[in-house]
Amino acid sequence: IKLTVLDVEKPLIRSEVDDIDFKLIKAERNLHWNSTGVWEYIQEMRNILHDLESRIQKSKNNVETMHLMMLVSIIMMVMSVI
């Protein structure tokens, strides 16, 4: 997520990414493969990351749709002038 998000998007997700980083660092220090609750932790983190990635992708898709709509509007305006 950190590698694919645009600079303008980073402030919008910074607090969520910071929370994720905190949970990952805590797990690195405290969890082992045989720790109680490790599989629940893995599942929780997978869900959190999937949710964030899905929302980011949906947002990017929405921006792309708006961009295309604006281009179509401009083209139609130009065509009506011709």
Biopython code that builds the backbone (N, CA, C, O; Angstrom):
import numpy as np
from Bio.PDB.StructureBuilder import StructureBuilder

atoms = [
    (1, "ILE", "N", (0.840, -1.190, 0.000)),
    (1, "ILE", "CA", (0.000, 0.000, 0.000)),
    (1, "ILE", "C", (0.877, 1.242, 0.000)),
    (1, "ILE", "O", (0.627, 2.182, -0.755)),
    (2, "LYS", "N", (1.891, 1.249, 0.836)),
    (2, "LYS", "CA", (2.765, 2.419, 0.916)),
    (2, "LYS", "C", (3.472, 2.696, -0.406)),
    (2, "LYS", "O", (3.762, 3.848, -0.728)),
    (3, "LEU", "N", (3.747, 1.652, -1.164)),
    (3, "LEU", "CA", (4.471, 1.819, -2.420)),
    (3, "LEU", "C", (3.569, 2.234, -3.573)),
    (3, "LEU", "O", (4.053, 2.796, -4.555)),
    (4, "THR", "N", (2.287, 1.973, -3.478)),
    (4, "THR", "CA", (1.397, 2.251, -4.602)),
    (4, "THR", "C", (0.549, 3.501, -4.426)),
    (4, "THR", "O", (-0.022, 4.001, -5.395)),
    (5, "VAL", "N", (0.459, 4.004, -3.226)),
    (5, "VAL", "CA", (-0.390, 5.168, -2.981)),
    (5, "VAL", "C", (0.337, 6.439, -3.439)),
    (5, "VAL", "O", (1.552, 6.566, -3.284)),
    (6, "LEU", "N", (-0.426, 7.368, -4.000)),
    (6, "LEU", "CA", (0.142, 8.630, -4.464)),
    (6, "LEU", "C", (0.416, 9.558, -3.283)),
    (6, "LEU", "O", (-0.194, 9.427, -2.222)),
    (7, "ASP", "N", (1.335, 10.492, -3.480)),
    (7, "ASP", "CA", (1.681, 11.434, -2.409)),
    (7, "ASP", "C", (0.457, 12.207, -1.920)),
    (7, "ASP", "O", (0.325, 12.464, -0.724)),
    (8, "VAL", "N", (-0.432, 12.575, -2.832)),
    (8, "VAL", "CA", (-1.622, 13.331, -2.424)),
    (8, "VAL", "C", (-2.605, 12.471, -1.634)),
    (8, "VAL", "O", (-3.451, 13.001, -0.914)),
    (9, "GLU", "N", (-2.498, 11.153, -1.764)),
    (9, "GLU", "CA", (-3.396, 10.249, -1.046)),
    (9, "GLU", "C", (-2.883, 9.912, 0.353)),
    (9, "GLU", "O", (-3.661, 9.548, 1.235)),
    (10, "LYS", "N", (-1.590, 10.033, 0.547)),
    (10, "LYS", "CA", (-0.979, 9.621, 1.818)),
    (10, "LYS", "C", (-1.593, 10.280, 3.047)),
    (10, "LYS", "O", (-1.862, 9.587, 4.028)),
    (11, "PRO", "N", (-1.827, 11.598, 3.032)),
    (11, "PRO", "CA", (-2.423, 12.208, 4.232)),
    (11, "PRO", "C", (-3.809, 11.652, 4.561)),
    (11, "PRO", "O", (-4.215, 11.638, 5.723)),
    (12, "LEU", "N", (-4.526, 11.197, 3.545)),
    (12, "LEU", "CA", (-5.881, 10.688, 3.758)),
    (12, "LEU", "C", (-5.901, 9.349, 4.489)),
    (12, "LEU", "O", (-6.886, 9.012, 5.145)),
    (13, "ILE", "N", (-4.823, 8.594, 4.376)),
    (13, "ILE", "CA", (-4.784, 7.262, 4.995)),
    (13, "ILE", "C", (-3.695, 7.143, 6.057)),
    (13, "ILE", "O", (-3.482, 6.067, 6.617)),
    (14, "ARG", "N", (-3.011, 8.248, 6.331)),
    (14, "ARG", "CA", (-1.866, 8.210, 7.242)),
    (14, "ARG", "C", (-2.195, 7.589, 8.593)),
    (14, "ARG", "O", (-1.436, 6.752, 9.082)),
    (15, "SER", "N", (-3.303, 7.977, 9.202)),
    (15, "SER", "CA", (-3.613, 7.453, 10.545)),
    (15, "SER", "C", (-3.875, 5.944, 10.498)),
    (15, "SER", "O", (-3.478, 5.217, 11.408)),
    (16, "GLU", "N", (-4.541, 5.475, 9.442)),
    (16, "GLU", "CA", (-4.781, 4.033, 9.322)),
    (16, "GLU", "C", (-3.482, 3.273, 9.109)),
    (16, "GLU", "O", (-3.272, 2.211, 9.696)),
    (17, "VAL", "N", (-2.615, 3.817, 8.270)),
    (17, "VAL", "CA", (-1.327, 3.169, 8.013)),
    (17, "VAL", "C", (-0.481, 3.170, 9.283)),
    (17, "VAL", "O", (0.202, 2.188, 9.575)),
    (18, "ASP", "N", (-0.522, 4.256, 10.030)),
    (18, "ASP", "CA", (0.212, 4.306, 11.301)),
    (18, "ASP", "C", (-0.303, 3.246, 12.278)),
    (18, "ASP", "O", (0.484, 2.590, 12.959)),
    (19, "ASP", "N", (-1.625, 3.082, 12.342)),
    (19, "ASP", "CA", (-2.210, 2.045, 13.210)),
    (19, "ASP", "C", (-1.768, 0.649, 12.775)),
    (19, "ASP", "O", (-1.441, -0.196, 13.609)),
    (20, "ILE", "N", (-1.761, 0.418, 11.473)),
    (20, "ILE", "CA", (-1.320, -0.877, 10.939)),
    (20, "ILE", "C", (0.141, -1.113, 11.285)),
    (20, "ILE", "O", (0.513, -2.198, 11.734)),
    (21, "ASP", "N", (0.971, -0.091, 11.073)),
    (21, "ASP", "CA", (2.396, -0.214, 11.403)),
    (21, "ASP", "C", (2.594, -0.542, 12.878)),
    (21, "ASP", "O", (3.419, -1.386, 13.227)),
    (22, "PHE", "N", (1.831, 0.130, 13.746)),
    (22, "PHE", "CA", (1.932, -0.117, 15.181)),
    (22, "PHE", "C", (1.597, -1.573, 15.505)),
    (22, "PHE", "O", (2.305, -2.224, 16.273)),
    (23, "LYS", "N", (0.514, -2.074, 14.913)),
    (23, "LYS", "CA", (0.114, -3.464, 15.157)),
    (23, "LYS", "C", (1.163, -4.443, 14.638)),
    (23, "LYS", "O", (1.431, -5.462, 15.274)),
    (24, "LEU", "N", (1.756, -4.140, 13.489)),
    (24, "LEU", "CA", (2.784, -5.021, 12.927)),
    (24, "LEU", "C", (4.043, -5.033, 13.790)),
    (24, "LEU", "O", (4.625, -6.090, 14.036)),
    (25, "ILE", "N", (4.457, -3.858, 14.246)),
    (25, "ILE", "CA", (5.650, -3.773, 15.097)),
    (25, "ILE", "C", (5.414, -4.518, 16.408)),
    (25, "ILE", "O", (6.277, -5.259, 16.879)),
    (26, "LYS", "N", (4.237, -4.312, 16.988)),
    (26, "LYS", "CA", (3.889, -5.004, 18.232)),
    (26, "LYS", "C", (3.921, -6.522, 18.030)),
    (26, "LYS", "O", (4.422, -7.257, 18.881)),
    (27, "ALA", "N", (3.386, -6.980, 16.907)),
    (27, "ALA", "CA", (3.369, -8.419, 16.622)),
    (27, "ALA", "C", (4.776, -8.960, 16.397)),
    (27, "ALA", "O", (5.094, -10.066, 16.834)),
    (28, "GLU", "N", (5.619, -8.186, 15.718)),
    (28, "GLU", "CA", (7.002, -8.625, 15.495)),
    (28, "GLU", "C", (7.719, -8.887, 16.809)),
    (28, "GLU", "O", (8.554, -9.786, 16.909)),
    (29, "ARG", "N", (7.383, -8.099, 17.804)),
    (29, "ARG", "CA", (8.052, -8.218, 19.102)),
    (29, "ARG", "C", (7.423, -9.277, 20.009)),
    (29, "ARG", "O", (8.109, -9.874, 20.838)),
    (30, "ASN", "N", (6.122, -9.506, 19.850)),
    (30, "ASN", "CA", (5.411, -10.330, 20.829)),
    (30, "ASN", "C", (4.850, -11.650, 20.318)),
    (30, "ASN", "O", (4.595, -12.556, 21.111)),
    (31, "LEU", "N", (4.654, -11.773, 19.019)),
    (31, "LEU", "CA", (4.023, -12.987, 18.504)),
    (31, "LEU", "C", (5.037, -13.924, 17.863)),
    (31, "LEU", "O", (6.027, -13.500, 17.267)),
    (32, "HIS", "N", (4.756, -15.197, 18.008)),
    (32, "HIS", "CA", (5.530, -16.251, 17.350)),
    (32, "HIS", "C", (4.518, -17.174, 16.683)),
    (32, "HIS", "O", (3.324, -17.097, 16.972)),
    (33, "TRP", "N", (4.983, -18.042, 15.797)),
    (33, "TRP", "CA", (4.065, -18.916, 15.067)),
    (33, "TRP", "C", (3.232, -19.796, 15.989)),
    (33, "TRP", "O", (2.120, -20.187, 15.635)),
    (34, "ASN", "N", (3.752, -20.105, 17.149)),
    (34, "ASN", "CA", (2.995, -20.961, 18.068)),
    (34, "ASN", "C", (2.312, -20.167, 19.179)),
    (34, "ASN", "O", (1.795, -20.761, 20.125)),
    (35, "SER", "N", (2.301, -18.843, 19.084)),
    (35, "SER", "CA", (1.639, -18.008, 20.090)),
    (35, "SER", "C", (0.126, -18.198, 20.030)),
    (35, "SER", "O", (-0.449, -18.437, 18.968)),
    (36, "THR", "N", (-0.493, -18.087, 21.188)),
    (36, "THR", "CA", (-1.949, -18.132, 21.253)),
    (36, "THR", "C", (-2.513, -16.917, 20.519)),
    (36, "THR", "O", (-2.087, -15.786, 20.751)),
    (37, "GLY", "N", (-3.458, -17.162, 19.646)),
    (37, "GLY", "CA", (-4.113, -16.065, 18.930)),
    (37, "GLY", "C", (-3.395, -15.592, 17.681)),
    (37, "GLY", "O", (-3.823, -14.622, 17.056)),
    (38, "VAL", "N", (-2.304, -16.263, 17.302)),
    (38, "VAL", "CA", (-1.539, -15.785, 16.146)),
    (38, "VAL", "C", (-2.357, -15.861, 14.861)),
    (38, "VAL", "O", (-2.287, -14.956, 14.030)),
    (39, "TRP", "N", (-3.131, -16.932, 14.690)),
    (39, "TRP", "CA", (-3.921, -17.063, 13.463)),
    (39, "TRP", "C", (-5.043, -16.033, 13.416)),
    (39, "TRP", "O", (-5.385, -15.538, 12.343)),
    (40, "GLU", "N", (-5.613, -15.710, 14.563)),
    (40, "GLU", "CA", (-6.634, -14.666, 14.616)),
    (40, "GLU", "C", (-6.017, -13.318, 14.261)),
    (40, "GLU", "O", (-6.626, -12.513, 13.556)),
    (41, "TYR", "N", (-4.798, -13.079, 14.758)),
    (41, "TYR", "CA", (-4.090, -11.838, 14.441)),
    (41, "TYR", "C", (-3.834, -11.747, 12.934)),
    (41, "TYR", "O", (-4.068, -10.705, 12.322)),
    (42, "ILE", "N", (-3.359, -12.832, 12.350)),
    (42, "ILE", "CA", (-3.075, -12.849, 10.911)),
    (42, "ILE", "C", (-4.349, -12.564, 10.121)),
    (42, "ILE", "O", (-4.332, -11.787, 9.167)),
    (43, "GLN", "N", (-5.434, -13.183, 10.514)),
    (43, "GLN", "CA", (-6.709, -12.977, 9.831)),
    (43, "GLN", "C", (-7.188, -11.532, 9.986)),
    (43, "GLN", "O", (-7.665, -10.924, 9.029)),
    (44, "GLU", "N", (-7.057, -10.992, 11.193)),
    (44, "GLU", "CA", (-7.464, -9.608, 11.444)),
    (44, "GLU", "C", (-6.653, -8.644, 10.578)),
    (44, "GLU", "O", (-7.215, -7.741, 9.959)),
    (45, "MET", "N", (-5.335, -8.835, 10.534)),
    (45, "MET", "CA", (-4.486, -7.947, 9.738)),
    (45, "MET", "C", (-4.799, -8.085, 8.249)),
    (45, "MET", "O", (-4.818, -7.097, 7.516)),
    (46, "ARG", "N", (-5.043, -9.308, 7.816)),
    (46, "ARG", "CA", (-5.405, -9.526, 6.417)),
    (46, "ARG", "C", (-6.691, -8.771, 6.082)),
    (46, "ARG", "O", (-6.781, -8.138, 5.030)),
    (47, "ASN", "N", (-7.674, -8.833, 6.959)),
    (47, "ASN", "CA", (-8.944, -8.134, 6.739)),
    (47, "ASN", "C", (-8.760, -6.623, 6.735)),
    (47, "ASN", "O", (-9.328, -5.929, 5.892)),
    (48, "ILE", "N", (-7.972, -6.115, 7.668)),
    (48, "ILE", "CA", (-7.713, -4.675, 7.742)),
    (48, "ILE", "C", (-7.035, -4.190, 6.467)),
    (48, "ILE", "O", (-7.436, -3.181, 5.887)),
    (49, "LEU", "N", (-6.007, -4.911, 6.038)),
    (49, "LEU", "CA", (-5.274, -4.519, 4.832)),
    (49, "LEU", "C", (-6.134, -4.644, 3.580)),
    (49, "LEU", "O", (-6.080, -3.790, 2.695)),
    (50, "HIS", "N", (-6.918, -5.697, 3.508)),
    (50, "HIS", "CA", (-7.801, -5.882, 2.352)),
    (50, "HIS", "C", (-8.827, -4.755, 2.281)),
    (50, "HIS", "O", (-9.096, -4.224, 1.203)),
    (51, "ASP", "N", (-9.397, -4.391, 3.424)),
    (51, "ASP", "CA", (-10.381, -3.310, 3.469)),
    (51, "ASP", "C", (-9.761, -1.995, 3.010)),
    (51, "ASP", "O", (-10.345, -1.285, 2.192)),
    (52, "LEU", "N", (-8.594, -1.671, 3.526)),
    (52, "LEU", "CA", (-7.933, -0.422, 3.148)),
    (52, "LEU", "C", (-7.592, -0.427, 1.663)),
    (52, "LEU", "O", (-7.856, 0.552, 0.965)),
    (53, "GLU", "N", (-7.018, -1.500, 1.181)),
    (53, "GLU", "CA", (-6.656, -1.602, -0.235)),
    (53, "GLU", "C", (-7.887, -1.492, -1.130)),
    (53, "GLU", "O", (-7.834, -0.849, -2.178)),
    (54, "SER", "N", (-8.979, -2.106, -0.731)),
    (54, "SER", "CA", (-10.224, -2.034, -1.512)),
    (54, "SER", "C", (-10.747, -0.607, -1.585)),
    (54, "SER", "O", (-11.168, -0.147, -2.646)),
    (55, "ARG", "N", (-10.720, 0.088, -0.457)),
    (55, "ARG", "CA", (-11.200, 1.476, -0.449)),
    (55, "ARG", "C", (-10.306, 2.386, -1.280)),
    (55, "ARG", "O", (-10.792, 3.280, -1.972)),
    (56, "ILE", "N", (-9.001, 2.157, -1.210)),
    (56, "ILE", "CA", (-8.073, 2.949, -2.019)),
    (56, "ILE", "C", (-8.342, 2.704, -3.502)),
    (56, "ILE", "O", (-8.410, 3.649, -4.288)),
    (57, "GLN", "N", (-8.494, 1.445, -3.881)),
    (57, "GLN", "CA", (-8.739, 1.116, -5.286)),
    (57, "GLN", "C", (-10.063, 1.690, -5.768)),
    (57, "GLN", "O", (-10.151, 2.197, -6.886)),
    (58, "LYS", "N", (-11.088, 1.615, -4.934)),
    (58, "LYS", "CA", (-12.387, 2.182, -5.304)),
    (58, "LYS", "C", (-12.271, 3.684, -5.506)),
    (58, "LYS", "O", (-12.847, 4.236, -6.443)),
    (59, "SER", "N", (-11.538, 4.334, -4.643)),
    (59, "SER", "CA", (-11.324, 5.769, -4.757)),
    (59, "SER", "C", (-10.589, 6.111, -6.051)),
    (59, "SER", "O", (-10.962, 7.052, -6.751)),
    (60, "LYS", "N", (-9.549, 5.348, -6.365)),
    (60, "LYS", "CA", (-8.800, 5.579, -7.607)),
    (60, "LYS", "C", (-9.699, 5.355, -8.825)),
    (60, "LYS", "O", (-9.634, 6.111, -9.794)),
    (61, "ASN", "N", (-10.525, 4.329, -8.775)),
    (61, "ASN", "CA", (-11.455, 4.073, -9.876)),
    (61, "ASN", "C", (-12.448, 5.219, -10.040)),
    (61, "ASN", "O", (-12.769, 5.610, -11.162)),
    (62, "ASN", "N", (-12.935, 5.756, -8.925)),
    (62, "ASN", "CA", (-13.861, 6.886, -8.977)),
    (62, "ASN", "C", (-13.202, 8.117, -9.587)),
    (62, "ASN", "O", (-13.819, 8.821, -10.387)),
    (63, "VAL", "N", (-11.968, 8.377, -9.220)),
    (63, "VAL", "CA", (-11.238, 9.519, -9.782)),
    (63, "VAL", "C", (-11.061, 9.328, -11.285)),
    (63, "VAL", "O", (-11.242, 10.271, -12.057)),
    (64, "GLU", "N", (-10.713, 8.127, -11.699)),
    (64, "GLU", "CA", (-10.544, 7.837, -13.126)),
    (64, "GLU", "C", (-11.861, 8.029, -13.881)),
    (64, "GLU", "O", (-11.867, 8.576, -14.984)),
    (65, "THR", "N", (-12.963, 7.587, -13.300)),
    (65, "THR", "CA", (-14.277, 7.764, -13.923)),
    (65, "THR", "C", (-14.603, 9.242, -14.075)),
    (65, "THR", "O", (-15.079, 9.667, -15.127)),
    (66, "MET", "N", (-14.353, 10.029, -13.037)),
    (66, "MET", "CA", (-14.606, 11.468, -13.114)),
    (66, "MET", "C", (-13.728, 12.119, -14.174)),
    (66, "MET", "O", (-14.176, 12.996, -14.913)),
    (67, "HIS", "N", (-12.492, 11.690, -14.242)),
    (67, "HIS", "CA", (-11.569, 12.219, -15.240)),
    (67, "HIS", "C", (-12.098, 11.941, -16.653)),
    (67, "HIS", "O", (-12.110, 12.833, -17.501)),
    (68, "LEU", "N", (-12.525, 10.727, -16.895)),
    (68, "LEU", "CA", (-13.068, 10.369, -18.209)),
    (68, "LEU", "C", (-14.341, 11.151, -18.523)),
    (68, "LEU", "O", (-14.547, 11.574, -19.661)),
    (69, "MET", "N", (-15.182, 11.342, -17.534)),
    (69, "MET", "CA", (-16.406, 12.117, -17.737)),
    (69, "MET", "C", (-16.083, 13.559, -18.101)),
    (69, "MET", "O", (-16.742, 14.150, -18.957)),
    (70, "MET", "N", (-15.077, 14.121, -17.458)),
    (70, "MET", "CA", (-14.669, 15.488, -17.777)),
    (70, "MET", "C", (-14.128, 15.565, -19.201)),
    (70, "MET", "O", (-14.425, 16.514, -19.925)),
    (71, "LEU", "N", (-13.341, 14.581, -19.605)),
    (71, "LEU", "CA", (-12.815, 14.563, -20.965)),
    (71, "LEU", "C", (-13.936, 14.470, -21.994)),
    (71, "LEU", "O", (-13.912, 15.167, -23.008)),
    (72, "VAL", "N", (-14.898, 13.624, -21.737)),
    (72, "VAL", "CA", (-16.037, 13.491, -22.644)),
    (72, "VAL", "C", (-16.792, 14.809, -22.734)),
    (72, "VAL", "O", (-17.196, 15.219, -23.822)),
    (73, "SER", "N", (-16.982, 15.469, -21.609)),
    (73, "SER", "CA", (-17.675, 16.761, -21.600)),
    (73, "SER", "C", (-16.921, 17.793, -22.423)),
    (73, "SER", "O", (-17.527, 18.551, -23.181)),
    (74, "ILE", "N", (-15.623, 17.824, -22.278)),
    (74, "ILE", "CA", (-14.803, 18.773, -23.037)),
    (74, "ILE", "C", (-14.897, 18.474, -24.530)),
    (74, "ILE", "O", (-15.059, 19.384, -25.343)),
    (75, "ILE", "N", (-14.796, 17.213, -24.881)),
    (75, "ILE", "CA", (-14.886, 16.821, -26.292)),
    (75, "ILE", "C", (-16.248, 17.209, -26.864)),
    (75, "ILE", "O", (-16.334, 17.710, -27.985)),
    (76, "MET", "N", (-17.292, 16.982, -26.106)),
    (76, "MET", "CA", (-18.635, 17.331, -26.578)),
    (76, "MET", "C", (-18.786, 18.836, -26.739)),
    (76, "MET", "O", (-19.436, 19.294, -27.679)),
    (77, "MET", "N", (-18.202, 19.602, -25.844)),
    (77, "MET", "CA", (-18.256, 21.060, -25.962)),
    (77, "MET", "C", (-17.523, 21.518, -27.214)),
    (77, "MET", "O", (-18.017, 22.371, -27.952)),
    (78, "VAL", "N", (-16.365, 20.960, -27.446)),
    (78, "VAL", "CA", (-15.579, 21.323, -28.625)),
    (78, "VAL", "C", (-16.340, 20.938, -29.891)),
    (78, "VAL", "O", (-16.379, 21.709, -30.850)),
    (79, "MET", "N", (-16.932, 19.773, -29.900)),
    (79, "MET", "CA", (-17.682, 19.313, -31.072)),
    (79, "MET", "C", (-18.890, 20.203, -31.353)),
    (79, "MET", "O", (-19.255, 20.408, -32.511)),
    (80, "SER", "N", (-19.502, 20.725, -30.315)),
    (80, "SER", "CA", (-20.672, 21.581, -30.514)),
    (80, "SER", "C", (-20.286, 22.952, -31.058)),
    (80, "SER", "O", (-21.102, 23.624, -31.688)),
    (81, "VAL", "N", (-19.058, 23.362, -30.819)),
    (81, "VAL", "CA", (-18.566, 24.648, -31.316)),
    (81, "VAL", "C", (-18.202, 24.542, -32.799)),
    (81, "VAL", "O", (-18.327, 25.506, -33.554)),
    (82, "ILE", "N", (-17.758, 23.369, -33.191)),
    (82, "ILE", "CA", (-17.304, 23.175, -34.580)),
    (82, "ILE", "C", (-18.448, 23.194, -35.536)),
    (82, "ILE", "O", (-18.248, 23.046, -36.741)),
]
sb = StructureBuilder()
sb.init_structure("model")
sb.init_model(0)
sb.init_chain("A")
sb.init_seg("    ")
for serial, (resi, resn, name, xyz) in enumerate(atoms, 1):
    if name == "N":
        sb.init_residue(resn, " ", resi, " ")
    sb.init_atom(name, np.array(xyz, "f"), 0.0, 1.0, " ", f" {name:<3s}", serial, name[0])
structure = sb.get_structure()
